[in-house]
C-alpha cells in the first residue's frame, strides 16, 4: 500500500505579543505544535461560520407543528405557560 503524502502550504501569520504568548501557552499545555493549534482553530471557526444551517434556522420547522393549538398561543404564550390559579385559560383577543 502506497503511503499518502500530505502536501502543505506555508502561511505566514503576524501575531501581537499577547496572541503569541497565548499560542505558546496552548502549545505547552497541549503538546500540539503551533501550526496544529492554528489549523484546529481555523477548522473550528470555519465549522461555525460555514455551517449549512445558521442558528435558529430550525425554528421555521416549528411553524404549524402544533395541531389544535389555541390561535392566540404565540401572542399569549405566558398566559398558557403560567395559568391562573383556577387553571382556566381565556383568550386575550
Beta strands, then each sheet from edge to edge (+ up, - down):
end
